[in-house]
Amino acid sequence: MNTGWSGSFETLEQLFREFTPQRLQILQALLKTGGLHIRDLIVRSGRDYGELQQDLAVLLSNDLVTEDETGLFSVPWDAVRLNLTLLPEQAKAS
């Protein structure tokens, strides 16, 4: 397993667009269990298949989740770190 994934974001909007609470819950469940099939994620989350599939696609595209040949989704990292730097010019009212 790799030591850790980290991502940096320039704005809160960018961070929250990629990492919704539902996607963070998926990551947490996969890290805790070591891996789950989509049907198990549906049962655990109570979410719709299509929504869950979309969230997994985003996580896969960001290399946060892998899927093996049996359909098992897992996180190939020991830890996931999300970094956000807020600068004074971003804090000004629009």
LINZI-V721625 format. One record per pair of residues at least 4 apart in sequence whose ideal C-beta (glycine too) atoms are under 8 Angstrom apart, sorted by the first residue. I is the first residue (numbers start at 1). J is the second residue. Records with the same first field share a line. If there is no record, write none. Layout:
# LINZI-V721625
I = J, J
This chain:
# LINZI-V721625
1 = 76, 77, 78
2 = 76, 77, 78
3 = 77, 78, 79
4 = 77, 78, 79, 80, 81
5 = 63, 64, 77, 79, 80, 81
6 = 80, 81, 82, 83
7 = 18, 62, 81, 82, 83
8 = 83, 84, 85
9 = 14, 15, 18, 82, 83, 84
10 = 14, 85
11 = 15, 90
12 = 16, 84, 86
13 = 17
14 = 18
15 = 19, 82, 84
16 = 20
18 = 23, 58, 62
19 = 23, 24, 82
20 = 24, 55
21 = 25
22 = 26, 45, 47, 51, 55
23 = 27, 55, 58, 59
24 = 28
25 = 29, 45
26 = 30, 41, 45, 52, 55, 56, 59, 65
27 = 31, 59, 64, 65, 75, 80
28 = 32
29 = 33, 36, 41, 44, 45
30 = 34, 35, 36, 65, 73, 74, 75
31 = 75, 80
34 = 74
35 = 72, 73, 74
36 = 40, 41, 44, 72, 73, 74
37 = 41, 70, 71, 72, 73
38 = 42, 49, 52, 53, 56, 71, 73
39 = 43
40 = 44
41 = 45, 47, 52, 56, 73
42 = 46, 47, 48, 49, 52
45 = 52
47 = 51, 52
48 = 52
49 = 53
50 = 54
51 = 55
52 = 56
53 = 57
54 = 58
55 = 59
56 = 60, 65, 67, 73
57 = 61
58 = 62
59 = 64, 65
60 = 64, 65, 66, 67
64 = 75, 77, 80
65 = 73, 74, 75, 76
66 = 73, 74, 75, 76
67 = 71, 72, 73
68 = 72, 74
75 = 80
86 = 90, 91
87 = 91
88 = 92
